[in-house]
Amino acid sequence: MSEYNGEKSAVLAALRRAGTAWDDNDADAFADGFVENGSILFDDDQLTDREAIRDYLRDAFAGRFGGTRLVQDPIEVKVLTPDVAVVITDGGVLPPGETDLGKYGAVRATWVSVRHDGQWRLFSQQTSPVAG
């Protein structure tokens, strides 16, 4: 991430906050990184607002996502307008004690961020599996 500076770095800060919240298994902090009507896809569940994201992750961190870490290596950052940006990442959800996603755990994610009240916030996130 060090090759980005200025506005791209500010956009990436929203992803870093999400990653820290995930690694802490903090559903509230993760959800609070999204705008009110933000959305994210988990498996077949399209969550379409911040409270749905919060509720889903509270249960997930108490269960299957407990102790996991979020890997998100930016491969492209595009600021489309002064208030909209897209970040493409390689990564995935790393199980507890693991150091490698393996070829079946890797995903490519598209994160859409918007400037809201002067700060970059997440608007939408979708992933696709990347099989090696």
A tleap script that builds the chain and sets N, CA, C and O, in Angstrom:
source leaprc.protein.ff14SB
mol = sequence {
  NMET SER GLU TYR ASN GLY GLU LYS SER ALA
  VAL LEU ALA ALA LEU ARG ARG ALA GLY THR
  ALA TRP ASP ASP ASN ASP ALA ASP ALA PHE
  ALA ASP GLY PHE VAL GLU ASN GLY SER ILE
  LEU PHE ASP ASP ASP GLN LEU THR ASP ARG
  GLU ALA ILE ARG ASP TYR LEU ARG ASP ALA
  PHE ALA GLY ARG PHE GLY GLY THR ARG LEU
  VAL GLN ASP PRO ILE GLU VAL LYS VAL LEU
  THR PRO ASP VAL ALA VAL VAL ILE THR ASP
  GLY GLY VAL LEU PRO PRO GLY GLU THR ASP
  LEU GLY LYS TYR GLY ALA VAL ARG ALA THR
  TRP VAL SER VAL ARG HIE ASP GLY GLN TRP
  ARG LEU PHE SER GLN GLN THR SER PRO VAL
  ALA CGLY
}
set mol.1.N position { 0.796 -1.190 0.000 }
set mol.1.CA position { 0.000 0.000 0.000 }
set mol.1.C position { 0.842 1.259 0.000 }
set mol.1.O position { 0.309 2.345 -0.226 }
set mol.2.N position { 2.119 1.155 0.241 }
set mol.2.CA position { 2.960 2.341 0.386 }
set mol.2.C position { 3.121 3.118 -0.915 }
set mol.2.O position { 3.514 4.284 -0.875 }
set mol.3.N position { 2.829 2.510 -2.076 }
set mol.3.CA position { 2.996 3.253 -3.321 }
set mol.3.C position { 1.863 4.252 -3.543 }
set mol.3.O position { 1.925 5.051 -4.478 }
set mol.4.N position { 0.841 4.221 -2.708 }
set mol.4.CA position { -0.272 5.147 -2.851 }
set mol.4.C position { -0.095 6.308 -1.885 }
set mol.4.O position { 0.304 6.127 -0.735 }
set mol.5.N position { -0.398 7.496 -2.374 }
set mol.5.CA position { -0.361 8.654 -1.490 }
set mol.5.C position { -1.529 9.561 -1.822 }
set mol.5.O position { -2.260 9.301 -2.777 }
set mol.6.N position { -1.711 10.593 -1.071 }
set mol.6.CA position { -2.777 11.541 -1.327 }
set mol.6.C position { -4.155 10.915 -1.233 }
set mol.6.O position { -4.455 10.187 -0.286 }
set mol.7.N position { -4.994 11.202 -2.224 }
set mol.7.CA position { -6.387 10.762 -2.204 }
set mol.7.C position { -6.514 9.245 -2.216 }
set mol.7.O position { -7.391 8.698 -1.547 }
set mol.8.N position { -5.663 8.563 -2.958 }
set mol.8.CA position { -5.732 7.094 -2.978 }
set mol.8.C position { -5.435 6.516 -1.601 }
set mol.8.O position { -6.048 5.528 -1.197 }
set mol.9.N position { -4.523 7.111 -0.897 }
set mol.9.CA position { -4.215 6.657 0.459 }
set mol.9.C position { -5.416 6.868 1.382 }
set mol.9.O position { -5.701 6.023 2.230 }
set mol.10.N position { -6.109 7.975 1.221 }
set mol.10.CA position { -7.301 8.243 2.023 }
set mol.10.C position { -8.389 7.217 1.721 }
set mol.10.O position { -9.086 6.765 2.630 }
set mol.11.N position { -8.539 6.849 0.457 }
set mol.11.CA position { -9.508 5.819 0.074 }
set mol.11.C position { -9.146 4.489 0.735 }
set mol.11.O position { -10.014 3.795 1.265 }
set mol.12.N position { -7.866 4.141 0.700 }
set mol.12.CA position { -7.413 2.878 1.281 }
set mol.12.C position { -7.570 2.832 2.801 }
set mol.12.O position { -7.643 1.753 3.388 }
set mol.13.N position { -7.621 3.999 3.432 }
set mol.13.CA position { -7.802 4.032 4.886 }
set mol.13.C position { -9.121 3.378 5.286 }
set mol.13.O position { -9.202 2.751 6.343 }
set mol.14.N position { -10.155 3.515 4.457 }
set mol.14.CA position { -11.438 2.871 4.751 }
set mol.14.C position { -11.276 1.354 4.760 }
set mol.14.O position { -11.870 0.675 5.599 }
set mol.15.N position { -10.486 0.820 3.844 }
set mol.15.CA position { -10.236 -0.631 3.812 }
set mol.15.C position { -9.391 -1.070 4.994 }
set mol.15.O position { -9.630 -2.131 5.572 }
set mol.16.N position { -8.404 -0.260 5.358 }
set mol.16.CA position { -7.574 -0.613 6.516 }
set mol.16.C position { -8.411 -0.661 7.795 }
set mol.16.O position { -8.228 -1.547 8.629 }
set mol.17.N position { -9.326 0.294 7.941 }
set mol.17.CA position { -10.202 0.281 9.117 }
set mol.17.C position { -11.075 -0.976 9.125 }
set mol.17.O position { -11.282 -1.584 10.174 }
set mol.18.N position { -11.582 -1.360 7.959 }
set mol.18.CA position { -12.394 -2.582 7.863 }
set mol.18.C position { -11.557 -3.803 8.216 }
set mol.18.O position { -12.023 -4.695 8.925 }
set mol.19.N position { -10.325 -3.846 7.725 }
set mol.19.CA position { -9.447 -4.973 8.019 }
set mol.19.C position { -9.118 -5.088 9.495 }
set mol.19.O position { -9.100 -6.188 10.047 }
set mol.20.N position { -8.860 -3.964 10.132 }
set mol.20.CA position { -8.579 -3.968 11.572 }
set mol.20.C position { -9.799 -4.435 12.352 }
set mol.20.O position { -9.681 -5.235 13.279 }
set mol.21.N position { -10.970 -3.934 11.976 }
set mol.21.CA position { -12.206 -4.335 12.658 }
set mol.21.C position { -12.438 -5.839 12.494 }
set mol.21.O position { -12.813 -6.521 13.447 }
set mol.22.N position { -12.212 -6.351 11.276 }
set mol.22.CA position { -12.392 -7.788 11.047 }
set mol.22.C position { -11.412 -8.594 11.898 }
set mol.22.O position { -11.799 -9.549 12.571 }
set mol.23.N position { -10.146 -8.200 11.861 }
set mol.23.CA position { -9.131 -8.931 12.621 }
set mol.23.C position { -9.423 -8.924 14.123 }
set mol.23.O position { -9.048 -9.854 14.838 }
set mol.24.N position { -10.094 -7.870 14.594 }
set mol.24.CA position { -10.506 -7.789 15.992 }
set mol.24.C position { -11.850 -8.483 16.227 }
set mol.24.O position { -12.348 -8.521 17.352 }
set mol.25.N position { -12.430 -9.032 15.153 }
set mol.25.CA position { -13.770 -9.642 15.202 }
set mol.25.C position { -14.772 -8.669 15.818 }
set mol.25.O position { -15.589 -9.046 16.657 }
set mol.26.N position { -14.693 -7.414 15.387 }
set mol.26.CA position { -15.530 -6.335 15.901 }
set mol.26.C position { -16.593 -5.972 14.858 }
set mol.26.O position { -16.352 -5.160 13.965 }
set mol.27.N position { -17.768 -6.587 14.991 }
set mol.27.CA position { -18.852 -6.380 14.026 }
set mol.27.C position { -19.296 -4.921 13.984 }
set mol.27.O position { -19.622 -4.400 12.917 }
set mol.28.N position { -19.310 -4.264 15.136 }
set mol.28.CA position { -19.741 -2.868 15.176 }
set mol.28.C position { -18.796 -1.974 14.388 }
set mol.28.O position { -19.240 -1.175 13.564 }
set mol.29.N position { -17.502 -2.102 14.633 }
set mol.29.CA position { -16.528 -1.258 13.927 }
set mol.29.C position { -16.533 -1.551 12.431 }
set mol.29.O position { -16.424 -0.632 11.620 }
set mol.30.N position { -16.658 -2.829 12.056 }
set mol.30.CA position { -16.693 -3.169 10.630 }
set mol.30.C position { -17.919 -2.520 9.983 }
set mol.30.O position { -17.794 -1.855 8.955 }
set mol.31.N position { -19.091 -2.706 10.568 }
set mol.31.CA position { -20.317 -2.147 9.997 }
set mol.31.C position { -20.273 -0.621 9.969 }
set mol.31.O position { -20.758 -0.007 9.018 }
set mol.32.N position { -19.700 -0.006 10.997 }
set mol.32.CA position { -19.637 1.450 11.050 }
set mol.32.C position { -18.747 2.046 9.964 }
set mol.32.O position { -18.804 3.250 9.712 }
set mol.33.N position { -17.935 1.226 9.325 }
set mol.33.CA position { -17.124 1.695 8.201 }
set mol.33.C position { -17.922 1.875 6.927 }
set mol.33.O position { -17.427 2.456 5.961 }
set mol.34.N position { -19.159 1.381 6.914 }
set mol.34.CA position { -20.044 1.499 5.756 }
set mol.34.C position { -20.993 2.678 5.935 }
set mol.34.O position { -21.330 3.050 7.059 }
set mol.35.N position { -21.418 3.257 4.826 }
set mol.35.CA position { -22.492 4.245 4.878 }
set mol.35.C position { -23.776 3.517 5.272 }
set mol.35.O position { -23.844 2.291 5.188 }
set mol.36.N position { -24.776 4.255 5.694 }
set mol.36.CA position { -26.022 3.662 6.193 }
set mol.36.C position { -26.632 2.656 5.220 }
set mol.36.O position { -27.088 1.593 5.643 }
set mol.37.N position { -26.647 2.968 3.933 }
set mol.37.CA position { -27.246 2.069 2.950 }
set mol.37.C position { -26.194 1.228 2.219 }
set mol.37.O position { -26.406 0.801 1.084 }
set mol.38.N position { -25.074 1.000 2.876 }
set mol.38.CA position { -24.016 0.189 2.281 }
set mol.38.C position { -24.439 -1.261 2.107 }
set mol.38.O position { -25.398 -1.721 2.726 }
set mol.39.N position { -23.704 -1.979 1.251 }
set mol.39.CA position { -24.062 -3.374 1.002 }
set mol.39.C position { -22.813 -4.239 0.876 }
set mol.39.O position { -21.734 -3.774 0.510 }
set mol.40.N position { -23.006 -5.520 1.195 }
set mol.40.CA position { -21.925 -6.494 1.082 }
set mol.40.C position { -22.563 -7.857 0.837 }
set mol.40.O position { -23.665 -8.131 1.311 }
set mol.41.N position { -21.870 -8.695 0.101 }
set mol.41.CA position { -22.350 -10.039 -0.189 }
set mol.41.C position { -21.544 -11.048 0.617 }
set mol.41.O position { -20.319 -11.103 0.505 }
set mol.42.N position { -22.230 -11.844 1.429 }
set mol.42.CA position { -21.623 -12.965 2.152 }
set mol.42.C position { -22.331 -14.221 1.674 }
set mol.42.O position { -23.533 -14.381 1.883 }
set mol.43.N position { -21.589 -15.106 1.036 }
set mol.43.CA position { -22.189 -16.312 0.463 }
set mol.43.C position { -23.352 -15.897 -0.437 }
set mol.43.O position { -23.143 -15.184 -1.418 }
set mol.44.N position { -24.567 -16.329 -0.122 }
set mol.44.CA position { -25.734 -15.952 -0.922 }
set mol.44.C position { -26.556 -14.846 -0.266 }
set mol.44.O position { -27.661 -14.542 -0.713 }
set mol.45.N position { -26.024 -14.252 0.782 }
set mol.45.CA position { -26.737 -13.204 1.502 }
set mol.45.C position { -26.254 -11.828 1.077 }
set mol.45.O position { -25.124 -11.440 1.371 }
set mol.46.N position { -27.119 -11.086 0.379 }
set mol.46.CA position { -26.815 -9.710 0.009 }
set mol.46.C position { -27.356 -8.819 1.114 }
set mol.46.O position { -28.567 -8.644 1.247 }
set mol.47.N position { -26.457 -8.261 1.900 }
set mol.47.CA position { -26.842 -7.394 3.014 }
set mol.47.C position { -26.879 -5.966 2.494 }
set mol.47.O position { -25.913 -5.505 1.886 }
set mol.48.N position { -27.979 -5.260 2.724 }
set mol.48.CA position { -28.177 -3.984 2.038 }
set mol.48.C position { -28.252 -2.769 2.949 }
set mol.48.O position { -28.715 -1.710 2.526 }
set mol.49.N position { -27.806 -2.904 4.185 }
set mol.49.CA position { -27.673 -1.721 5.030 }
set mol.49.C position { -26.722 -2.037 6.184 }
set mol.49.O position { -26.410 -3.195 6.462 }
set mol.50.N position { -26.281 -0.989 6.832 }
set mol.50.CA position { -25.276 -1.112 7.887 }
set mol.50.C position { -25.728 -2.034 9.019 }
set mol.50.O position { -24.932 -2.828 9.521 }
set mol.51.N position { -26.988 -1.937 9.425 }
set mol.51.CA position { -27.469 -2.758 10.542 }
set mol.51.C position { -27.512 -4.237 10.171 }
set mol.51.O position { -27.238 -5.089 11.017 }
set mol.52.N position { -27.848 -4.556 8.927 }
set mol.52.CA position { -27.835 -5.955 8.490 }
set mol.52.C position { -26.408 -6.503 8.492 }
set mol.52.O position { -26.181 -7.657 8.856 }
set mol.53.N position { -25.452 -5.671 8.086 }
set mol.53.CA position { -24.038 -6.076 8.111 }
set mol.53.C position { -23.612 -6.338 9.554 }
set mol.53.O position { -22.968 -7.346 9.845 }
set mol.54.N position { -23.969 -5.438 10.441 }
set mol.54.CA position { -23.620 -5.566 11.860 }
set mol.54.C position { -24.201 -6.861 12.446 }
set mol.54.O position { -23.487 -7.631 13.089 }
set mol.55.N position { -25.487 -7.092 12.221 }
set mol.55.CA position { -26.149 -8.281 12.772 }
set mol.55.C position { -25.540 -9.563 12.218 }
set mol.55.O position { -25.294 -10.512 12.963 }
set mol.56.N position { -25.299 -9.589 10.912 }
set mol.56.CA position { -24.720 -10.777 10.287 }
set mol.56.C position { -23.346 -11.089 10.890 }
set mol.56.O position { -23.056 -12.232 11.242 }
set mol.57.N position { -22.512 -10.059 11.002 }
set mol.57.CA position { -21.156 -10.296 11.493 }
set mol.57.C position { -21.104 -10.604 12.985 }
set mol.57.O position { -20.214 -11.331 13.425 }
set mol.58.N position { -22.022 -10.078 13.765 }
set mol.58.CA position { -22.057 -10.464 15.182 }
set mol.58.C position { -22.212 -11.974 15.294 }
set mol.58.O position { -21.495 -12.626 16.053 }
set mol.59.N position { -23.149 -12.524 14.536 }
set mol.59.CA position { -23.356 -13.976 14.549 }
set mol.59.C position { -22.163 -14.706 13.949 }
set mol.59.O position { -21.727 -15.726 14.483 }
set mol.60.N position { -21.629 -14.189 12.837 }
set mol.60.CA position { -20.521 -14.863 12.149 }
set mol.60.C position { -19.246 -14.862 12.993 }
set mol.60.O position { -18.525 -15.860 13.016 }
set mol.61.N position { -18.956 -13.750 13.690 }
set mol.61.CA position { -17.763 -13.706 14.538 }
set mol.61.C position { -17.916 -14.597 15.774 }
set mol.61.O position { -16.923 -15.029 16.360 }
set mol.62.N position { -19.148 -14.864 16.161 }
set mol.62.CA position { -19.388 -15.790 17.267 }
set mol.62.C position { -19.340 -17.237 16.783 }
set mol.62.O position { -19.324 -18.166 17.590 }
set mol.63.N position { -19.318 -17.423 15.467 }
set mol.63.CA position { -19.319 -18.759 14.877 }
set mol.63.C position { -18.205 -18.950 13.880 }
set mol.63.O position { -17.030 -18.935 14.245 }
set mol.64.N position { -18.561 -19.129 12.627 }
set mol.64.CA position { -17.593 -19.549 11.599 }
set mol.64.C position { -16.484 -18.549 11.300 }
set mol.64.O position { -15.413 -18.960 10.853 }
set mol.65.N position { -16.691 -17.266 11.525 }
set mol.65.CA position { -15.638 -16.283 11.277 }
set mol.65.C position { -14.859 -15.931 12.543 }
set mol.65.O position { -13.969 -15.082 12.500 }
set mol.66.N position { -15.174 -16.559 13.646 }
set mol.66.CA position { -14.474 -16.274 14.892 }
set mol.66.C position { -12.980 -16.537 14.764 }
set mol.66.O position { -12.572 -17.619 14.343 }
set mol.67.N position { -12.168 -15.559 15.123 }
set mol.67.CA position { -10.712 -15.701 15.083 }
set mol.67.C position { -10.088 -15.588 13.705 }
set mol.67.O position { -8.876 -15.750 13.558 }
set mol.68.N position { -10.905 -15.311 12.690 }
set mol.68.CA position { -10.352 -15.180 11.337 }
set mol.68.C position { -9.731 -13.806 11.149 }
set mol.68.O position { -9.985 -12.872 11.909 }
set mol.69.N position { -8.904 -13.713 10.107 }
set mol.69.CA position { -8.304 -12.432 9.713 }
set mol.69.C position { -8.666 -12.149 8.268 }
set mol.69.O position { -8.870 -13.070 7.477 }
set mol.70.N position { -8.747 -10.866 7.926 }
set mol.70.CA position { -9.085 -10.448 6.577 }
set mol.70.C position { -7.814 -10.040 5.845 }
set mol.70.O position { -7.102 -9.132 6.270 }
set mol.71.N position { -7.542 -10.724 4.740 }
set mol.71.CA position { -6.405 -10.391 3.880 }
set mol.71.C position { -6.961 -9.579 2.711 }
set mol.71.O position { -7.896 -10.010 2.037 }
set mol.72.N position { -6.382 -8.409 2.479 }
set mol.72.CA position { -6.847 -7.555 1.387 }
set mol.72.C position { -5.667 -6.755 0.844 }
set mol.72.O position { -5.311 -5.705 1.379 }
set mol.73.N position { -5.080 -7.261 -0.207 }
set mol.73.CA position { -3.940 -6.598 -0.836 }
set mol.73.C position { -4.426 -5.827 -2.055 }
set mol.73.O position { -4.848 -6.438 -3.036 }
set mol.74.N position { -4.375 -4.493 -2.015 }
set mol.74.CA position { -4.854 -3.697 -3.153 }
set mol.74.C position { -4.026 -3.958 -4.408 }
set mol.74.O position { -2.795 -3.961 -4.368 }
set mol.75.N position { -4.715 -4.173 -5.509 }
set mol.75.CA position { -4.021 -4.300 -6.786 }
set mol.75.C position { -4.367 -3.155 -7.731 }
set mol.75.O position { -3.681 -2.928 -8.728 }
set mol.76.N position { -5.452 -2.429 -7.402 }
set mol.76.CA position { -5.828 -1.277 -8.221 }
set mol.76.C position { -6.696 -0.337 -7.392 }
set mol.76.O position { -7.601 -0.769 -6.679 }
set mol.77.N position { -6.404 0.947 -7.500 }
set mol.77.CA position { -7.201 1.977 -6.838 }
set mol.77.C position { -7.546 3.020 -7.888 }
set mol.77.O position { -6.663 3.587 -8.531 }
set mol.78.N position { -8.849 3.268 -8.055 }
set mol.78.CA position { -9.288 4.278 -9.024 }
set mol.78.C position { -10.236 5.250 -8.344 }
set mol.78.O position { -11.295 4.864 -7.849 }
set mol.79.N position { -9.841 6.515 -8.328 }
set mol.79.CA position { -10.732 7.559 -7.844 }
set mol.79.C position { -11.509 8.025 -9.064 }
set mol.79.O position { -10.958 8.682 -9.948 }
set mol.80.N position { -12.808 7.677 -9.109 }
set mol.80.CA position { -13.623 7.927 -10.295 }
set mol.80.C position { -14.164 9.346 -10.363 }
set mol.80.O position { -14.241 9.947 -11.434 }
set mol.81.N position { -14.538 9.870 -9.204 }
set mol.81.CA position { -14.994 11.250 -9.082 }
set mol.81.C position { -14.426 11.750 -7.757 }
set mol.81.O position { -13.835 10.962 -7.018 }
set mol.82.N position { -14.585 13.023 -7.435 }
set mol.82.CA position { -14.078 13.483 -6.141 }
set mol.82.C position { -14.688 12.758 -4.943 }
set mol.82.O position { -14.140 12.806 -3.842 }
set mol.83.N position { -15.832 12.080 -5.155 }
set mol.83.CA position { -16.518 11.431 -4.037 }
set mol.83.C position { -16.778 9.940 -4.222 }
set mol.83.O position { -17.485 9.344 -3.410 }
set mol.84.N position { -16.233 9.321 -5.262 }
set mol.84.CA position { -16.448 7.888 -5.514 }
set mol.84.C position { -15.134 7.254 -5.951 }
set mol.84.O position { -14.425 7.779 -6.810 }
set mol.85.N position { -14.825 6.106 -5.339 }
set mol.85.CA position { -13.600 5.390 -5.699 }
set mol.85.C position { -13.875 3.887 -5.690 }
set mol.85.O position { -14.780 3.407 -5.007 }
set mol.86.N position { -13.074 3.161 -6.463 }
set mol.86.CA position { -13.152 1.704 -6.530 }
set mol.86.C position { -11.768 1.148 -6.224 }
set mol.86.O position { -10.762 1.625 -6.749 }
set mol.87.N position { -11.734 0.131 -5.365 }
set mol.87.CA position { -10.487 -0.550 -5.040 }
set mol.87.C position { -10.685 -2.031 -5.346 }
set mol.87.O position { -11.679 -2.629 -4.933 }
set mol.88.N position { -9.748 -2.612 -6.063 }
set mol.88.CA position { -9.740 -4.048 -6.328 }
set mol.88.C position { -8.652 -4.650 -5.447 }
set mol.88.O position { -7.521 -4.164 -5.428 }
set mol.89.N position { -8.998 -5.712 -4.717 }
set mol.89.CA position { -8.025 -6.363 -3.840 }
set mol.89.C position { -7.964 -7.857 -4.124 }
set mol.89.O position { -8.931 -8.463 -4.586 }
set mol.90.N position { -6.821 -8.424 -3.840 }
set mol.90.CA position { -6.669 -9.877 -3.760 }
set mol.90.C position { -6.611 -10.204 -2.285 }
set mol.90.O position { -6.017 -9.461 -1.505 }
set mol.91.N position { -7.222 -11.309 -1.895 }
set mol.91.CA position { -7.185 -11.680 -0.485 }
set mol.91.C position { -8.182 -12.758 -0.165 }
set mol.91.O position { -8.408 -13.681 -0.947 }
set mol.92.N position { -8.782 -12.622 1.018 }
set mol.92.CA position { -9.755 -13.591 1.486 }
set mol.92.C position { -9.804 -13.605 2.996 }
set mol.92.O position { -9.213 -12.755 3.663 }
set mol.93.N position { -10.513 -14.576 3.523 }
set mol.93.CA position { -10.653 -14.747 4.965 }
set mol.93.C position { -9.706 -15.860 5.399 }
set mol.93.O position { -9.830 -17.008 4.972 }
set mol.94.N position { -8.768 -15.495 6.248 }
set mol.94.CA position { -7.736 -16.423 6.704 }
set mol.94.C position { -8.183 -17.093 8.002 }
set mol.94.O position { -8.402 -16.411 9.002 }
set mol.95.N position { -8.322 -18.424 7.999 }
set mol.95.CA position { -8.742 -19.124 9.217 }
set mol.95.C position { -7.726 -18.950 10.345 }
set mol.95.O position { -6.553 -18.673 10.096 }
set mol.96.N position { -8.186 -19.113 11.587 }
set mol.96.CA position { -7.277 -18.986 12.732 }
set mol.96.C position { -6.084 -19.934 12.605 }
set mol.96.O position { -6.234 -21.107 12.263 }
set mol.97.N position { -4.898 -19.395 12.888 }
set mol.97.CA position { -3.685 -20.203 12.863 }
set mol.97.C position { -3.101 -20.437 11.483 }
set mol.97.O position { -2.005 -20.986 11.371 }
set mol.98.N position { -3.795 -20.040 10.436 }
set mol.98.CA position { -3.298 -20.244 9.069 }
set mol.98.C position { -2.515 -19.024 8.601 }
set mol.98.O position { -2.752 -17.907 9.061 }
set mol.99.N position { -1.587 -19.247 7.688 }
set mol.99.CA position { -0.800 -18.155 7.120 }
set mol.99.C position { -0.962 -18.055 5.606 }
set mol.99.O position { -0.420 -17.143 4.983 }
set mol.100.N position { -1.708 -18.992 5.011 }
set mol.100.CA position { -1.878 -19.030 3.566 }
set mol.100.C position { -3.340 -19.310 3.242 }
set mol.100.O position { -3.950 -20.216 3.810 }
set mol.101.N position { -3.894 -18.526 2.326 }
set mol.101.CA position { -5.278 -18.718 1.934 }
set mol.101.C position { -5.487 -20.017 1.154 }
set mol.101.O position { -6.595 -20.554 1.115 }
set mol.102.N position { -4.419 -20.515 0.536 }
set mol.102.CA position { -4.581 -21.683 -0.316 }
set mol.102.C position { -5.289 -21.294 -1.591 }
set mol.102.O position { -5.897 -20.227 -1.669 }
set mol.103.N position { -5.217 -22.131 -2.565 }
set mol.103.CA position { -5.769 -21.748 -3.869 }
set mol.103.C position { -7.291 -21.686 -3.873 }
set mol.103.O position { -7.870 -21.044 -4.749 }
set mol.104.N position { -7.952 -22.331 -2.926 }
set mol.104.CA position { -9.410 -22.296 -2.908 }
set mol.104.C position { -9.979 -21.265 -1.943 }
set mol.104.O position { -11.192 -21.056 -1.920 }
set mol.105.N position { -9.148 -20.625 -1.158 }
set mol.105.CA position { -9.624 -19.594 -0.242 }
set mol.105.C position { -9.420 -18.189 -0.763 }
set mol.105.O position { -9.899 -17.224 -0.168 }
set mol.106.N position { -8.706 -18.068 -1.879 }
set mol.106.CA position { -8.390 -16.745 -2.407 }
set mol.106.C position { -9.586 -16.144 -3.151 }
set mol.106.O position { -10.304 -16.836 -3.872 }
set mol.107.N position { -9.778 -14.847 -2.955 }
set mol.107.CA position { -10.837 -14.124 -3.658 }
set mol.107.C position { -10.290 -12.814 -4.212 }
set mol.107.O position { -9.288 -12.289 -3.727 }
set mol.108.N position { -10.949 -12.310 -5.209 }
set mol.108.CA position { -10.710 -10.952 -5.698 }
set mol.108.C position { -11.944 -10.158 -5.292 }
set mol.108.O position { -13.075 -10.575 -5.545 }
set mol.109.N position { -11.720 -9.025 -4.669 }
set mol.109.CA position { -12.834 -8.216 -4.172 }
set mol.109.C position { -12.859 -6.853 -4.850 }
set mol.109.O position { -11.821 -6.287 -5.194 }
set mol.110.N position { -14.052 -6.354 -5.027 }
set mol.110.CA position { -14.277 -4.998 -5.502 }
set mol.110.C position { -14.946 -4.228 -4.373 }
set mol.110.O position { -16.030 -4.583 -3.911 }
set mol.111.N position { -14.280 -3.175 -3.942 }
set mol.111.CA position { -14.769 -2.306 -2.876 }
set mol.111.C position { -15.111 -0.955 -3.491 }
set mol.111.O position { -14.268 -0.351 -4.154 }
set mol.112.N position { -16.309 -0.479 -3.285 }
set mol.112.CA position { -16.704 0.855 -3.733 }
set mol.112.C position { -16.785 1.729 -2.489 }
set mol.112.O position { -17.464 1.396 -1.518 }
set mol.113.N position { -16.083 2.845 -2.538 }
set mol.113.CA position { -16.074 3.787 -1.420 }
set mol.113.C position { -16.640 5.117 -1.868 }
set mol.113.O position { -16.528 5.496 -3.034 }
set mol.114.N position { -17.251 5.823 -0.925 }
set mol.114.CA position { -17.785 7.153 -1.200 }
set mol.114.C position { -17.311 8.100 -0.104 }
set mol.114.O position { -17.107 7.705 1.044 }
set mol.115.N position { -17.145 9.351 -0.489 }
set mol.115.CA position { -16.817 10.358 0.517 }
set mol.115.C position { -18.134 10.774 1.175 }
set mol.115.O position { -19.060 11.236 0.508 }
set mol.116.N position { -18.197 10.600 2.477 }
set mol.116.CA position { -19.418 10.894 3.231 }
set mol.116.C position { -19.031 11.738 4.437 }
set mol.116.O position { -18.245 11.301 5.278 }
set mol.117.N position { -19.575 12.932 4.522 }
set mol.117.CA position { -19.238 13.864 5.607 }
set mol.117.C position { -17.727 14.072 5.700 }
set mol.117.O position { -17.170 14.149 6.795 }
set mol.118.N position { -17.069 14.161 4.543 }
set mol.118.CA position { -15.643 14.464 4.492 }
set mol.118.C position { -14.710 13.286 4.688 }
set mol.118.O position { -13.492 13.452 4.633 }
set mol.119.N position { -15.256 12.094 4.917 }
set mol.119.CA position { -14.423 10.908 5.149 }
set mol.119.C position { -14.818 9.806 4.171 }
set mol.119.O position { -15.994 9.629 3.853 }
set mol.120.N position { -13.811 9.068 3.699 }
set mol.120.CA position { -14.092 7.936 2.829 }
set mol.120.C position { -14.714 6.818 3.649 }
set mol.120.O position { -14.182 6.419 4.685 }
set mol.121.N position { -15.857 6.314 3.168 }
set mol.121.CA position { -16.577 5.219 3.813 }
set mol.121.C position { -16.878 4.171 2.762 }
set mol.121.O position { -16.922 4.474 1.570 }
set mol.122.N position { -17.083 2.961 3.193 }
set mol.122.CA position { -17.402 1.873 2.274 }
set mol.122.C position { -18.867 1.957 1.867 }
set mol.122.O position { -19.739 2.252 2.684 }
set mol.123.N position { -19.118 1.694 0.590 }
set mol.123.CA position { -20.480 1.674 0.077 }
set mol.123.C position { -20.900 0.261 -0.321 }
set mol.123.O position { -22.027 -0.153 -0.050 }
set mol.124.N position { -19.994 -0.481 -0.965 }
set mol.124.CA position { -20.348 -1.817 -1.423 }
set mol.124.C position { -19.103 -2.673 -1.553 }
set mol.124.O position { -18.017 -2.172 -1.847 }
set mol.125.N position { -19.272 -3.976 -1.330 }
set mol.125.CA position { -18.172 -4.925 -1.496 }
set mol.125.C position { -18.730 -6.227 -2.043 }
set mol.125.O position { -19.743 -6.738 -1.564 }
set mol.126.N position { -18.056 -6.752 -3.050 }
set mol.126.CA position { -18.409 -8.030 -3.667 }
set mol.126.C position { -17.123 -8.802 -3.895 }
set mol.126.O position { -16.075 -8.204 -4.138 }
set mol.127.N position { -17.190 -10.123 -3.820 }
set mol.127.CA position { -16.011 -10.945 -4.065 }
set mol.127.C position { -16.319 -12.037 -5.083 }
set mol.127.O position { -17.465 -12.434 -5.290 }
set mol.128.N position { -15.246 -12.499 -5.706 }
set mol.128.CA position { -15.311 -13.638 -6.609 }
set mol.128.C position { -14.137 -14.551 -6.270 }
set mol.128.O position { -13.030 -14.070 -6.028 }
set mol.129.N position { -14.368 -15.862 -6.248 }
set mol.129.CA position { -13.273 -16.790 -5.966 }
set mol.129.C position { -12.213 -16.719 -7.054 }
set mol.129.O position { -12.516 -16.500 -8.227 }
set mol.130.N position { -10.970 -16.909 -6.643 }
set mol.130.CA position { -9.850 -16.987 -7.580 }
set mol.130.C position { -9.195 -18.339 -7.372 }
set mol.130.O position { -8.461 -18.531 -6.403 }
set mol.131.N position { -9.448 -19.253 -8.249 }
set mol.131.CA position { -8.853 -20.596 -8.131 }
set mol.131.C position { -7.563 -20.633 -8.939 }
set mol.131.O position { -7.512 -20.129 -10.061 }
set mol.132.N position { -6.512 -21.235 -8.363 }
set mol.132.CA position { -5.208 -21.264 -8.998 }
set mol.132.C position { -5.040 -22.275 -10.004 }
set mol.132.O position { -3.968 -22.380 -10.600 }
savepdb mol mol.pdb
quit
